[in-house]
Amino acid sequence: MNDYQRRRFASRIIDSLFNTVTDKKIAILGFAFKKDTGDTRESSSIYISKYLMDEGAHLHIYDPKVPREQIVVDLSHPGVSQDDQGKAVSSMNHFEYGP
């Protein structure tokens, strides 16, 4: 999925929620780049999650193969958004992870 498709997918989520996700709880089911792996490198979920967080959404992310710590690292990685690193990490109190 290229950058255009990632942004388009996130925009469709926002559009379906009456054009705003501010203070809305959204579940992300699956975070790795493909099924049955804990590998999150270049996962579209990282970029889509970051975009939704930038729009004010409260995310609840679940992936049984990806450790919670990896989700924290991925969402605070400078390659995702240098300006909002602190926001991504401080938003982790909105995340729930577990079976």
Protein Blocks (a to p, Z undefined) as FASTA:
>chain_A
ZZklmmmmmmmmmmmnoopaghiacddehjbfbehiabfghiaklmmmmmmmmnopacdd
ddfkbcfklmmmmmmgfklommlmmmmmmmmmmpccdZZ
